[in-house]
Amino acid sequence: MKRFRIWMYGPPVVYMILIFILSSIPKMRPPDLGLQAEDKIAHVIEYAILGVLLTRSAALKHPFSVRLFLCIFIIGTSYGVSDEIHQAFVPNRFASVWDAAADAIGICAGQIVYWQWKNYRSKTR
């Protein structure tokens, strides 16, 4: 049972710790790709991965439901907001409502990707 919990909750917790560590680095910027919104794209991708991991954890015990989707969305978005608040206290970093919005979009996108992938896998078996 203990192994199952580690397998279930470990990946999103480790990833959230990684996000916290990376957001603690002053002057951390995404690579310059020549795009205007590369910071927002990085936030969406970063939190889409978190959305997939959180959804995977929940899906190991619960079937898909709108309520589950909303709970995961609230948990992931709350973490994104708390990370933005954390960045306000890091030198040369700042909190942004737009970054938090990109985080929320990423959480939602990650959930959709996970549920679509799971649905596809169940149909191909």
Secondary structure, 3 states (H helix, E strand, C coil): CHHHHHHHHHHHHHHHHHHHHHHCCCCCCCCCCCCCCHHHHHHHHHHHHHHHHHHHHHHCCCCCCHHHHHHHHHHHHHHHHHHHHHHCCCCCCCCCHHHHHHHHHHHHHHHHHHHHHHHHHHHHC
